[in-house]
Amino acid sequence: MVKLDVITTRGGDAGETSLGDGSRVRKDVLRVEAFGTVDEANAALGLLRLHLADDPHADAMIARVQNDLFDLGADLCVPGTGDDRLRVTDAQCARLEAEVAAMNALIPPLRSFVLPGGSPGAAHAHLARTVVRRAERLVVALAGAEPVNPAVVRYLNRLSDHLFVLSRRLNGNGARDVTWTPGATR
């Protein structure tokens, strides 16, 4: 179990941090950027949850996602893809897929792209989605340079879909979606 009793260690004062395997790296390396952006996505989800008080099912889904993102960060902070370390699994991806399918079954098909907004919850879901997409791009770049658990990329990809469909659900199953009108402001 994790025990954090000393928060200010001064270990990062020279611009380095420790990975999960104990190695030290600069704070601006791609791996740290990737799991730092996953952390940022998790914070955005915390803000989203403030708007889910009246929707316990959605809140429970996002609570699970937040826990998954800590698993994902733990996966990324240990270089490599094997050993007995905590790794994201395809079962976590499959759960997201099932939740997306269940939510999407109740929502009419789109006739245009959706602009972020409609309701506070939907807007926060869109913001979290964009941060997740940035994390996904960073993980893909990292995977191009060194081994990364492929389930991490799949999970982030599914999560952005999940947050998009959740935003539509939070907009009254699409009734309050704000849609793009091409060329409307010319």
N, C-alpha and C positions, 0 to 999 in steps of 0.2 A: 504494500500500500504506500501511497505517497504521503510524506510528512514534510511540511514546509513550516519550519519554525523560525528561520532566519530569512528575511526577504531581501534586505540590503546586504549583498555579499561583496560588492565592489569588483567582482570577477569580470564584469563586462566593461570596466572603465577604460580599457585600452582598445575597445572596439572589437572584442572577441567574445564568443559565447561557447558553451559546451553543448555538444550533441548528446543524444541519448546513449551513445556508446562510450562517452567520456572524452572523445576527441574535441579539440578546440579549433574553431574556425572563425573567420572574420564575419561580422554581423551582416555584411552586404553580399555574402555568397548566395547563389541561387536557391540552395536548399533552405536557408533561413528566410529568404524572401517568400518562398512558397509556403512554409508552415506559418510564417507571420501573417500572410494574407488569409490563410485558413482561419487563424485566430480573429482577424478582422471580420471575416464573414460570420463567425460565431457571435461576435459582439453585435453585428447588424441583426442577427436572428433574435438576440436578447431584446432589442428594440421592437422587433416585430411582435414578440410575445406580449408586449404591453398592450397590443391591440387585439389580443385573442381571448380576453377574459370571458367574453360571451360565447366562445366557441371552444369548449373543452377538447373536442376531437382534434381540431387543428392545433391547439396548444400542445396536446400530447404528441402529435406527429413532430412538431418542431422541437419539443424537449428531447425526443429520441435523436433527432438530427444533431442537436447540439452535443449530445453525448458521443454520437458517431464522429463528429468533427474533432473531438478530443482524441478519439482512437486514431483518426486519420493524421492528426498532428504528431501523435506518438509514433506512428508508422513512419512518417517523413523525417522525424528527428533522428532516426537510426538508419544510417546508410545501408543499402543492400535490400534484398527482398526475402531472405530466408530466415533461418534460425527460429528460436522460440519466442521472439519478441512479439508484442502486440501488433497485429497487421489487420488492415481492413479486409473484409471478406466479400465474396460475391453474394452471400446471403443478405448483407446489408444493402447492396445494390438492388437485389430482387425485392426487398421490402419497399424501397422507394418506387420501383416500377409498379408494384401492386397498388400502392397508394395513389400514384399518378393516374393509373387506369380507373380506379374507383371514383376519384374526383372528376376526371374528365368525362366519364359516362353521363354525368348530370348536366354538362355544360354544352350549349349549342356550338356548332363549328364556327370558326372565325371566318369573317368575310374581308378582313383587313388586319394589318398589324396593330398590336395594342400598345398604346402609349402608357408609361407609368403614371398611375393615379387612380382616380375613381373613388377610393376610400383610403383612409389612413393605413389600414392593414395591408391593402393591396400595394400601396406606394412603398411601404417598408419591405414587402416581399420582393418587389422589383429591385429595390436598392440592394437587398441581400443577394438576389440573383446575379446582379452585375459584379458584386465582389466575389461571388463563387466562380463566375466565369473568368475573372482575372486570376484567381487562385489556380483554376484549371489550366490556363495558358502558361503560368509559371511552372506547374508540375509537368506539363508536356515538355517545356524547355529543359527542365531538370532531367526528365527521362531520356532526352536526346543526348545528354552528357554523361549520365551514370545510371546504374540500375535503380528502378523504382517499381514498387509493387503495382502491377497494371490495374488492380482493383481500385486503386486510389483515383486514377484518371476516370475510370468508369463511374465511380461514386460521385465525383464532382460533376460529371456530365449529367447524370441522372438527377442530382440535386438541383441543378439549374432548371431542368424541366419541371421538377416538383414545385419549385418556388413560382414558376410561371403559372402553372395550373392552379396552385393555391391562390395566387393573386386574383385569378378569374373567379374562383370560388368565393373569395372574400368580397368580390364585387357583385354579389348576388347572382352567382353562377353565370357571370358574363353580362348581366343586365346593366350594370353601371360601368362596364369597360369603356375607356376612352380610346377610340380608334383613330388611326392615322388616316387623314384625307390627303392623298398625294397632291402636291402643288397648291394646297388651299391658301397659302399666304403669299402667292406670287403677285 
